[in-house]
Amino acid sequence: MPVFLFHGEDTHSHSEKLKFWQKEFEKKFGGNMNVSTFDGKDATANDIFQAASSMPFLAEKRFVMVKNFLSEGDDDQKHAMADLVETTPDFCILVFSELQDFDKRSSLWKKIQKIGKVTDFPKLMGSKLIGWIQKTIEQAGGQIEKDAIIHLSEVTSGDLCRLENEIAKLVGYAQDRPITKADIELLIDTSLAISIFKLTDSVGQRNVKSALHHLHHLIETGEELYGILHMIMRQFRIITSVKDLMDQNLSRDSITAKLKEHPFVVSNSMTQARNFSMDQLRKAYKLLLNLDTRLKSGGVRILVGDNREFVLALDMLVLDLCK
């Protein structure tokens, strides 16, 4: 059955895989004439099924991508889709892409598990993260010393979007020699993590003025806007995990071992976790994922040399998080 579902915490690898599939499809089957994309929040089961069951135009296959239908779609529409999905014709590649958490009790999720292929993109940590960094540097034509690769993973907090940008900068700087720890200290502003901590700390205290101050400090110092968003997402993800383990009465050392995060990160996150309830953290993470999805789907316009909509969206995000 040509039905697929992509989901998981590593939204970077998830999005890259989706882009690769669409690019390869268009290359093989002649452009985007047989490609349909749906926003799950507004899509109906009938719309999706009609697109999936329409014969391809001058090609063998049709590609239908449905974004965040399980997490944001109407419950009745999801139930209807569960009945229709198993009749997806062989000529259609139907991909459900979920960048947010969704209810694993739904009939659609159970049906896709039964008849399709589910690909999870878990957050990269430990040796897998180190391997990803090593491979990405080699693909960029660079080399890196062993202690430097560990340091790079720590100062970027494992954020893959930020790592891609930093690796390109480091490889270009080092040129034909291996990247060293000194190169990382010289080229990467490690104060980003501290600034993000101050921002999320202000949010936890519901201090709108302070939160907006720290946000605009990051923007004015030239930090890449996607990087800011993904670092905020990462910090809230850590706070949520820490809060959950604190509620289980685990010690700081146990939480550090379980999450495989730096002890300094865990200690600070434990302090911040006390400012939030789990319900508040779930709502905060949903707001963050919603903005991330809007950016990737074109819901927030970003023009060459004009990021005003993105900055406004970040301002509104901070205001909503402080509520």
Disulfide bonds with the S-S distance in Angstrom:
none
